[in-house]
């Protein structure tokens, strides 16, 4: 498509150039303007409003102004191409040898308006334009040997806009560009705006003679630095490419060592049309290659946030939409660097890597006491490109649940995204998720299915004094359905169910005594040493309706204590209202039989004995908050059938008859 556009733009110059080089001996060159405008063969009007000044010689100079080339009738702008001022010199004898050599070329006030409508028509496609295309093909380079040699280049006040169905996809503004080429080398410097972002471009290459030598690799270096749009936090994208070209202009091969770095990989969509999720700042170096309709970024490696990242990426542009195949590998992945996948910012505390925009987003989320991401799902991006991507993280760094490794496969086709499967390994167990987003509907429809398989219980007590005394495994399943424009909106409208259970295991004796508020027994266990006690059964069932998650029952039965609970989590406000009641099985006069109230928000749980019976206790709050927040973190809505021999079956019946009623105070 790029070559077709270039041919169309070249048609503007083709008629003028073809006539000028033949009749340079004519005295009054303004008489040639009707001939030039009639000779463009495009079927559209070409107007030259200014005087046509030609200085006759074997290297004539040409100067004119106010060139207007008519646009398609259906297009938004009146002109397809417009030039305020044009000056150039051209060597006629070199033209006879098939080379375009221009000692200088000056263009000022160039406007190019590229447009496709909803019916697929493009304004660079001409009816009956075969002669013009033939001339343009003569001017444009087929290969390195045909590339024009421009001694001095000056481009000022230029803008190129590309629209599809009325929406601007590309907007390039060049305030000033200068370049030169000679036997010492080629250099180009440009500054302006790209996609409303202040940008600078620098290109350096070897000599023109080396460029024309098709049998020799041509060394080149390109640097691009792009800032942020106005009124946004300071963001940045930079690319540095260095390597050699072969016959790249005719779709041949080239290989360049490319370094790309920026504040967020999601910025690559407005800049280059590449669809990637939001990420922390990144820097990657690999080999950029091109052949035919395929672009590749091979063997890249570098950093993304606080994680290392390597892999390969290929984009095929022939299809509609184009297709990207990508493989990402991390030896050490900081888990919060994946927060962008669920619309949340990465961690921004001390030692964490995040962009200015992400820090501002995290600060706002913290002020709102939220943990569910509110970033809008970009429907346009899910339709812009088909994607087949895989991520394998060999070692994962987390602050709560100890995930060993992560494997994730994402497929986007026809506007439907599937993560199938997403696997999080924990010891010998795993959490498997299948996530489907339907962007073909508005709002987006989502469905999540998953399974907890043999997840070790000690994972809930990571970095606590109770980790070593905890054993057994959690099993569960889930099914969640919702719709919305962001993960937060989907959570607020979620429907589904969940069940998770531990059948046989052990847990800290001290923890059970503290939850039972048995002061005497707790002191005794602390002095004599903590020993694990048997878990007969632990289970929790959740049902979600329109974002309200009912927890009924939550129960754990050990040889020392039975704990029952009931409550509700409102995902719209992220508030929780829950009552947990411990029943100690051994009599003690020092046991304070008090239900435990869990309230506040998911981001900051309030855990305390019932205010009417006992004031808040910091130690108990820390223990229960750690336990419940870990459990809640593992309990998306799901459904699981208990094994026939599970002791939880009898306990479930018993609990439903005797469970303490939760307060009627709603969570909203």
C-alpha positions as a printed Julia matrix, in Angstrom:
668×3 Matrix{Float64}:
   0.0     0.0     0.0
   2.87    2.4     0.78
   4.17    2.13   -2.75
   0.71    2.81   -4.21
   0.46    5.93   -2.08
   3.92    7.03   -3.16
   2.95    6.52   -6.81
  -0.16    8.63   -6.31
   1.78   11.49   -4.72
   4.43   11.25   -7.45
   1.74   11.75  -10.09
   1.47   15.34   -8.87
   5.07   15.9    -9.89
   5.14   13.54  -12.85
   3.27   15.66  -15.37
   5.23   18.78  -14.51
   8.62   17.06  -14.56
   7.95   15.15  -17.77
   7.03   18.32  -19.64
   9.75   20.49  -18.12
  12.71   18.32  -19.03
  11.61   18.13  -22.69
  10.84   21.77  -23.42
  13.34   23.72  -21.32
  14.25   25.8   -24.38
  10.86   27.52  -24.59
  11.11   31.23  -23.82
   7.96   31.91  -21.76
   7.6    28.95  -19.48
   4.25   30.12  -18.11
   2.76   29.1   -21.46
   3.6    25.53  -20.47
   1.31   25.54  -17.43
  -1.79   24.42  -19.39
   0.3    21.7   -21.05
   1.65   20.5   -17.7
  -1.75   20.49  -16.03
  -3.28   18.64  -18.96
  -0.46   16.11  -19.06
  -0.96   14.7   -15.57
  -3.23   11.92  -16.95
  -4.89   11.4   -13.56
  -8.44   12.39  -14.36
  -8.22   15.11  -11.69
  -7.41   18.77  -11.96
  -3.8    19.88  -11.42
  -3.42   23.64  -10.97
  -0.24   25.73  -10.82
  -1.28   29.13   -9.51
   2.14   30.77   -9.31
   4.56   31.8   -12.05
   6.7    29.07  -13.57
  10.31   30.27  -13.57
  12.9    28.13  -15.36
  16.59   28.91  -15.72
  17.76   27.21  -18.92
  20.83   24.96  -18.87
  21.76   21.29  -18.88
  21.02   21.54  -15.16
  17.95   23.78  -15.22
  16.48   25.28  -12.08
  12.72   25.36  -11.68
  10.71   27.49   -9.28
   6.95   27.78   -8.88
   4.24   28.06   -6.22
   0.62   27.37   -5.35
   0.37   23.83   -6.77
  -3.02   22.21   -6.14
  -3.95   18.66   -7.03
  -7.64   17.85   -6.85
  -8.88   15.25   -4.37
 -11.45   12.52   -4.98
 -15.0    13.88   -5.08
 -16.03   11.94   -1.97
 -13.0    12.91    0.14
 -13.12   15.34    3.04
 -10.4    17.76    1.88
 -10.48   19.72   -1.37
  -6.88   18.9    -2.31
  -5.13   15.56   -2.39
  -1.75   17.31   -2.53
  -0.94   21.01   -2.18
   2.44   22.77   -2.31
   2.94   26.43   -1.49
   6.47   26.7    -2.91
   8.63   24.32   -4.98
  12.24   24.86   -6.1
  14.63   22.32   -7.59
  17.49   21.75  -10.02
  17.84   18.58  -12.06
  20.66   17.2   -14.24
  19.23   16.36  -17.66
  22.19   14.26  -18.79
  21.81   12.03  -15.72
  18.16   11.54  -16.64
  19.27   10.1   -19.95
  21.3     7.56  -17.98
  18.22    6.64  -15.95
  19.25    8.45  -12.77
  17.53   11.31  -10.94
  20.19   13.72   -9.68
  18.98   16.98   -8.12
  21.6    19.42   -6.79
  18.89   20.85   -4.54
  15.21   20.4    -3.72
  13.18   22.83   -1.63
   9.57   22.22   -0.63
   7.52   24.54    1.55
   3.93   24.21    2.7
   3.39   20.63    1.49
   0.04   19.07    2.39
  -0.83   15.44    1.63
  -4.29   14.16    2.57
  -4.6    10.37    2.37
  -8.06    8.93    2.94
 -10.1     5.72    2.74
 -13.86    5.72    3.14
 -16.15    3.14    4.71
 -16.6     1.43    1.34
 -12.88    0.78    0.95
 -12.24    3.47   -1.68
  -8.85    5.19   -1.44
  -8.17    8.7    -2.74
  -4.76    7.62   -4.08
  -6.43    5.27   -6.55
  -7.06    7.0    -9.9
  -9.45    6.06  -12.66
  -7.81    6.06  -16.08
  -4.45    6.98  -14.6
  -2.25    4.37  -16.25
  -0.05    6.89  -18.15
   0.45    8.92  -15.0
   1.3     5.84  -13.02
   3.82    4.89  -15.68
   5.56    8.26  -15.3
   5.43    7.99  -11.51
   6.91    4.5   -11.67
   9.79    5.99  -13.66
  10.44    8.6   -10.97
  10.08    6.39   -7.9
  12.94    4.05   -6.95
  12.49    0.37   -7.73
  15.74   -0.41   -5.99
  18.82    1.22   -4.56
  20.27    2.0    -7.99
  17.15    4.06   -8.82
  17.12    6.1    -5.63
  17.36    9.86   -6.36
  20.47   11.75   -5.33
  19.54   15.07   -3.73
  22.5    17.31   -2.94
  20.67   19.67   -0.59
  17.16   19.06    0.76
  14.97   21.54    2.58
  11.41   20.8     3.68
   9.42   23.25    5.8
   5.87   23.45    7.13
   4.72   20.05    5.88
   1.83   17.89    7.0
   0.7    14.38    5.97
  -2.64   13.1     7.29
  -4.1     9.61    6.86
  -7.79    9.05    7.61
  -9.96    5.93    7.47
 -13.76    6.31    7.54
 -13.4     9.86    8.81
 -11.03    9.0    11.67
  -7.45   10.26   11.67
  -5.03    7.34   12.1
  -1.74    9.04   11.2
  -0.77   12.68   11.47
   2.78   13.75   10.57
   3.84   17.4    10.82
   7.32   18.48    9.74
   8.26   21.93   10.96
  11.66   21.72    9.3
  13.73   19.02    7.64
  17.16   19.43    6.11
  19.41   16.97    4.36
  22.41   16.59    2.11
  24.1    13.86    0.14
  27.52   13.66   -1.44
  30.47   11.31   -1.69
  31.0    11.58    2.06
  27.54   10.39    3.03
  23.84   11.12    3.37
  22.32   12.98    6.33
  18.76   13.98    7.18
  17.52   15.95   10.18
  13.82   16.6    10.86
  11.72   17.92   13.7
   8.0    18.35   14.08
   5.11   16.29   15.42
   3.99   12.71   14.96
   0.51   11.85   16.22
   0.49   15.22   18.05
   3.7    14.23   19.85
   6.8    16.41   19.48
   9.31   14.35   17.51
  12.85   14.42   16.15
  14.29   12.25   13.38
  17.93   11.73   12.42
  19.13    9.6     9.49
  22.79    9.02    8.56
  24.04    6.84    5.71
  27.04    6.15    3.53
  27.73    7.89    0.22
  25.36    8.03   -2.77
  27.84    5.92   -4.72
  27.6     3.21   -2.07
  23.79    3.5    -2.19
  23.78    2.94   -5.95
  26.06   -0.11   -5.66
  23.35   -2.77   -5.48
  25.85   -5.57   -4.86
  27.14   -4.02   -1.62
  25.31   -3.68    1.74
  24.45   -0.07    2.53
  25.12    1.02    6.13
  22.52    3.31    7.69
  21.61    4.64   11.15
  18.2     6.02   12.15
  17.17    7.69   15.41
  13.61    8.69   16.32
  12.6    10.36   19.57
   8.94   11.07   20.31
   7.51   12.85   23.33
   4.0    13.12   24.79
   0.87   14.78   23.4
  -0.05   18.16   24.97
  -1.64   18.18   28.45
  -0.5    14.64   29.33
   2.09   13.32   31.81
   5.61   13.22   30.46
   5.88   10.12   28.27
   8.5     9.09   25.74
   9.16    6.7    22.87
  12.55    6.32   21.22
  13.89    4.05   18.5
  17.48    3.6    17.36
  18.14    1.42   14.3
  21.58    0.68   12.89
  22.54   -1.84   10.24
  22.59   -2.46    6.51
  20.1    -2.29    3.66
  20.06   -4.46    0.58
  17.51   -3.8    -2.16
  14.87   -2.8     0.37
  12.88   -0.38   -1.79
  11.33   -3.11   -3.92
  10.18   -5.14   -0.91
  13.49   -6.94   -0.55
  15.32   -7.82    2.63
  17.09   -5.69    5.16
  18.39   -6.22    8.65
  18.87   -3.55   11.31
  19.8    -3.8    14.95
  16.92   -1.97   16.61
  16.54   -0.62   20.13
  13.1     0.59   21.19
  12.3     2.11   24.54
   9.31    3.91   25.93
   7.03    4.58   28.86
   4.31    2.08   27.89
   4.08   -0.57   25.14
   0.43    0.41   24.57
   1.77    3.64   23.0
   2.95    1.59   20.02
  -0.65    1.45   18.75
  -1.12    5.18   18.01
   2.5     5.39   16.84
   2.79    2.28   14.65
  -0.5     0.37   14.78
   1.0    -2.44   16.91
  -1.47   -3.71   19.55
   0.12   -4.49   22.93
  -1.18   -4.15   26.52
  -0.3    -1.38   28.94
   3.1    -2.0    30.53
   5.64   -0.25   32.75
   8.57    1.49   31.01
  10.55   -0.84   28.74
  13.74   -1.09   26.68
  14.28   -3.87   24.13
  17.04   -4.58   21.6
  16.76   -7.06   18.72
  17.04   -7.48   14.95
  14.49   -5.71   12.77
  13.95   -7.47    9.47
  11.64   -7.1     6.5
  10.8    -9.34    3.59
   7.74   -9.0     1.38
   4.72   -8.32    3.58
   6.36   -9.48    6.82
   8.14   -7.38    9.45
  10.1    -9.16   12.18
  11.68   -8.17   15.47
  13.78  -11.22   16.28
  15.82  -12.3    19.3
  14.96   -9.17   21.25
  15.88   -8.89   24.9
  15.78   -6.23   27.55
  13.62   -4.98   30.42
   9.93   -4.31   31.06
   9.39   -2.64   34.41
  11.28   -4.74   36.94
  11.2    -7.87   34.75
  13.58   -9.19   32.12
  11.96   -9.89   28.75
  13.05  -11.65   25.56
  11.41  -13.2    22.51
  10.41  -12.8    18.87
   7.66  -10.85   17.09
   6.38  -10.97   13.51
   3.72   -8.84   11.8
   2.19   -9.76    8.44
   0.58   -6.75    6.77
  -1.03   -8.49    3.78
  -4.26   -9.39    5.57
  -7.14   -7.22    6.69
  -6.59   -6.89    9.57
  -2.85   -7.59    9.81
  -1.67  -10.43   12.04
   0.93  -10.45   14.8
   2.63  -13.59   16.13
   4.68  -13.04   19.28
   6.58  -15.05   21.85
   7.63  -13.47   25.16
   9.92  -15.16   27.69
  10.97  -13.94   31.13
  13.48  -15.6    33.44
  12.38  -13.38   36.34
   8.97  -11.7    36.12
   7.75   -9.14   38.63
   4.07  -10.12   38.77
   2.74   -6.57   39.13
   4.29   -5.73   35.74
   1.33   -7.68   34.27
  -1.24   -5.43   35.97
  -1.99   -3.73   32.65
  -3.62   -6.95   31.42
  -6.48   -6.3    33.87
  -6.57   -2.52   33.45
  -4.58   -1.65   36.58
  -1.29    0.24   37.02
   1.86   -1.58   38.19
   3.15   -1.17   41.72
   4.61    2.3    42.26
   6.25    2.01   45.67
   9.92    2.39   46.48
  12.09    0.39   44.1
   9.25   -0.18   41.6
   9.38    0.94   37.95
   6.42    2.88   36.54
   5.81    5.75   34.13
   4.56    9.19   35.18
   1.1     8.38   33.83
   0.99    5.07   35.72
   2.12    6.72   38.95
  -0.68    9.26   38.6
  -3.19    6.47   37.91
  -1.99    4.48   40.93
  -2.19    7.56   43.14
  -5.78    8.17   42.08
  -6.67    4.5    42.63
  -5.11    4.62   46.1
  -7.02    7.8    46.96
 -10.24    6.05   45.93
  -9.23    2.97   47.99
  -9.63    0.74   44.94
  -7.83   -2.39   43.77
  -9.86   -3.21   40.62
  -8.52   -1.48   37.49
 -10.64    1.16   35.74
  -8.77    1.48   32.43
 -11.21    1.42   29.52
 -11.07   -1.51   27.11
 -10.07   -0.19   23.68
 -12.59   -1.85   21.35
 -10.86   -0.4    18.29
  -7.61   -2.15   19.16
  -9.25   -5.57   19.45
 -10.44   -5.16   15.85
  -7.25   -3.57   14.49
  -5.07   -6.67   14.5
  -5.31  -10.46   14.83
  -2.92  -11.64   17.54
  -1.38  -14.97   18.53
   0.9   -14.38   21.53
   2.47  -16.51   24.25
   4.15  -15.58   27.52
   6.28  -17.95   29.6
   7.66  -16.69   32.91
  10.06  -19.16   34.48
  10.28  -17.47   37.88
   7.74  -15.02   39.34
   8.24  -12.39   42.04
   5.1   -11.73   44.12
   4.44  -10.08   47.45
   1.55  -12.28   48.59
   0.79  -15.6    46.94
   4.01  -17.4    45.9
   3.49  -18.11   42.19
   6.33  -20.21   40.79
   5.78  -19.6    37.07
   3.22  -18.29   34.61
   2.25  -19.42   31.13
  -0.23  -17.44   29.1
  -1.56  -17.8    25.54
  -3.63  -14.98   24.04
  -5.51  -15.16   20.74
  -7.4   -12.23   19.2
  -9.44  -12.94   16.07
 -12.44  -11.09   14.64
 -12.59   -8.85   17.71
 -12.75  -11.76   20.18
  -9.95  -12.12   22.74
  -9.24  -15.43   24.44
  -6.64  -16.14   27.11
  -6.6   -19.92   26.79
  -5.2   -21.05   29.02
  -3.62  -18.78   31.62
  -1.79  -21.03   34.09
  -0.28  -19.92   37.4
   1.8   -22.66   39.04
   1.97  -22.8    42.85
   4.11  -25.67   44.07
   2.54  -28.89   42.82
  -0.75  -27.11   42.16
  -1.99  -24.56   39.67
  -4.68  -21.99   38.94
  -5.99  -22.31   35.37
  -8.09  -19.57   33.79
  -9.85  -19.25   30.45
 -10.88  -15.64   29.75
 -12.99  -14.58   26.76
 -13.77  -10.97   25.77
 -16.29  -10.32   23.0
 -15.48   -6.9    21.54
 -18.09   -7.44   18.83
 -20.7    -6.26   21.34
 -20.97   -2.99   23.23
 -20.47   -3.06   26.13
 -17.89   -5.83   25.95
 -19.14   -9.24   27.09
 -16.78  -11.28   29.23
 -16.7   -14.84   30.5
 -14.17  -16.35   32.88
 -13.84  -20.03   33.72
 -11.18  -21.48   35.93
 -10.01  -24.19   38.24
  -7.89  -24.4    41.38
  -6.05  -27.71   41.35
  -4.1   -28.83   44.41
  -3.05  -25.3    45.38
  -0.94  -25.68   48.56
  -2.56  -24.23   51.68
   0.73  -22.81   52.93
   0.59  -20.35   50.01
  -2.13  -18.44   51.91
   0.26  -17.89   54.8
   3.36  -16.9    52.87
   5.75  -14.72   54.92
   3.82  -15.35   58.17
   4.72  -17.36   61.26
   2.06  -19.92   60.3
   3.48  -21.01   56.92
   5.44  -24.04   58.17
   2.49  -25.48   60.12
   0.09  -25.3    57.15
  -0.41  -28.23   54.8
  -3.09  -29.65   52.56
  -4.38  -28.35   49.24
  -7.19  -26.18   47.92
  -9.39  -27.26   45.04
 -12.1   -25.3    43.32
 -13.79  -24.17   40.15
 -15.36  -20.96   38.93
 -17.61  -19.49   36.3
 -18.09  -15.74   35.86
 -20.13  -13.76   33.36
 -20.34  -10.0    32.96
 -20.22   -7.01   30.63
 -18.77   -3.52   30.77
 -16.25   -1.1    29.35
 -13.52   -1.85   31.92
 -12.59   -4.55   34.42
 -14.08   -2.37   37.18
 -17.4    -2.07   35.32
 -17.42   -5.81   34.66
 -16.83   -6.56   38.34
 -19.72   -4.27   39.26
 -22.11   -6.33   37.07
 -20.66   -9.81   37.57
 -22.83  -12.91   37.79
 -21.49  -16.33   38.65
 -20.61  -18.8    41.34
 -17.61  -20.26   43.14
 -16.69  -23.03   45.51
 -13.34  -23.76   47.11
 -12.51  -26.42   49.68
  -9.68  -27.95   51.71
 -10.24  -31.55   52.64
  -7.75  -32.82   55.22
  -4.61  -30.92   56.05
  -2.99  -29.07   58.95
  -2.9   -25.51   60.21
  -1.17  -23.58   62.99
  -2.49  -24.35   66.49
  -1.54  -20.83   67.59
  -3.53  -19.28   64.78
  -6.66  -21.21   65.76
  -6.34  -20.17   69.41
  -5.9   -16.52   68.43
  -8.91  -16.6    66.12
 -10.87  -18.25   68.95
  -9.65  -15.45   71.24
  -8.43  -17.98   73.79
  -5.88  -15.83   75.61
  -4.66  -18.54   78.04
  -4.25  -21.24   75.39
  -2.54  -18.77   73.02
   0.07  -17.91   75.65
   0.61  -21.59   76.41
   1.1   -22.5    72.76
   3.43  -19.53   72.26
   5.6   -20.67   75.21
   5.64  -24.4    74.49
   5.91  -24.04   70.74
   3.42  -24.06   67.9
   2.3   -27.42   66.55
   0.12  -28.11   63.52
  -3.41  -29.34   64.13
  -5.62  -31.3    61.78
  -8.0   -29.57   59.37
 -11.08  -31.75   59.08
 -12.6   -29.54   56.41
 -12.54  -25.97   55.13
 -14.82  -24.59   52.46
 -16.32  -21.42   51.05
 -19.12  -20.91   48.58
 -19.74  -17.66   46.71
 -22.59  -16.57   44.48
 -22.46  -13.32   42.51
 -25.47  -11.41   41.21
 -25.0    -8.03   39.56
 -21.71   -7.45   41.34
 -22.87   -8.5    44.82
 -20.95  -11.57   45.96
 -22.72  -13.55   48.68
 -20.38  -15.66   50.82
 -22.43  -18.43   52.42
 -21.02  -20.45   53.99
 -17.42  -19.88   54.93
 -16.41  -22.63   57.33
 -13.34  -24.36   58.74
 -13.44  -27.33   61.11
 -10.28  -28.38   62.95
  -9.63  -30.64   65.92
  -9.39  -27.48   68.07
 -11.82  -24.91   66.64
 -14.75  -24.6    64.31
 -15.06  -21.31   62.4
 -18.2   -20.28   60.52
 -18.85  -17.18   58.48
 -21.31  -15.42   56.24
 -21.33  -12.1    54.41
 -21.26  -10.09   51.22
 -18.77   -8.27   49.03
 -20.04   -5.45   46.81
 -17.67   -5.33   43.84
 -19.1    -2.0    42.64
 -17.91   -0.19   45.76
 -15.34   -2.86   46.74
 -16.82   -2.93   50.24
 -17.08   -6.04   52.39
 -19.46   -6.85   55.23
 -18.84  -10.19   56.88
 -19.16  -11.92   60.24
 -16.86  -14.8    61.26
 -17.63  -16.74   64.46
 -15.1   -19.11   66.12
 -16.27  -21.98   68.36
 -13.5   -23.42   70.54
 -13.87  -27.17   71.17
 -11.88  -27.13   74.41
 -13.3   -25.26   77.42
 -11.26  -22.38   78.77
 -12.39  -19.63   81.16
 -10.14  -17.25   79.25
 -11.89  -17.75   75.92
 -13.69  -14.59   74.76
 -16.48  -15.99   72.62
 -16.89  -13.09   70.25
 -17.73  -12.98   66.53
 -15.18  -11.29   64.3
 -16.39   -8.49   62.07
 -14.75   -8.02   58.66
 -15.59   -4.68   57.04
 -14.1    -1.78   55.14
 -12.84   -2.09   51.58
 -10.91   -4.82   49.82
  -7.96   -2.43   49.6
  -7.96   -1.93   53.39
  -9.86   -4.55   55.39
 -11.12   -3.71   58.88
 -10.98   -6.86   61.0
 -12.02   -6.68   64.66
 -14.08   -8.39   67.33
 -17.67   -7.16   67.58
 -17.53   -3.62   68.97
 -20.21   -4.33   71.57
 -18.08   -7.02   73.18
 -14.41   -6.16   72.6
 -12.42   -3.29   71.12
 -10.2    -3.62   68.06
  -7.04   -5.71   68.38
  -4.05   -5.01   66.14
  -2.63   -8.53   66.38
  -5.91  -10.2    65.54
  -6.56   -7.74   62.72
  -3.21   -8.55   61.16
  -3.76  -12.31   61.38
  -7.33  -12.37   60.08
  -6.7    -9.68   57.47
  -3.79  -11.67   56.06
  -5.82  -14.88   56.02
  -9.05  -13.48   54.57
  -7.42  -11.23   52.0
  -5.45  -14.21   50.72
  -8.59  -16.37   50.58
 -10.6   -13.63   48.85
  -7.77  -13.2    46.37
  -8.14  -16.87   45.39
 -11.92  -16.87   45.17
 -13.3   -15.6    41.91
 -16.88  -16.85   41.35
 -16.84  -20.64   40.59
 -18.58  -23.98   41.18
 -17.11  -27.25   42.41
 -18.58  -30.64   43.26
 -17.18  -32.12   46.47
 -15.84  -35.65   46.47
 -18.23  -38.23   47.92
 -15.87  -39.13   50.77
 -15.18  -35.52   51.76
 -15.88  -34.71   55.44
 -17.04  -31.29   54.21
 -20.4   -32.72   53.12
 -21.61  -33.4    56.66
 -20.11  -30.17   57.91
 -21.87  -28.13   55.23
 -25.27  -29.44   56.32
 -24.48  -28.73   59.97
 -23.25  -25.22   59.29
 -26.3   -24.21   57.27
 -28.45  -24.96   60.31
 -26.37  -23.14   62.9
 -24.37  -20.42   61.12
 -24.39  -17.0    62.79
 -26.52  -14.47   60.92
 -24.65  -11.53   59.47
 -25.71   -7.96   60.22
 -28.38   -6.55   57.93
 -26.23   -3.5    57.2
 -25.66   -3.51   53.41
 -22.17   -3.24   51.95
 -23.02   -0.46   49.52
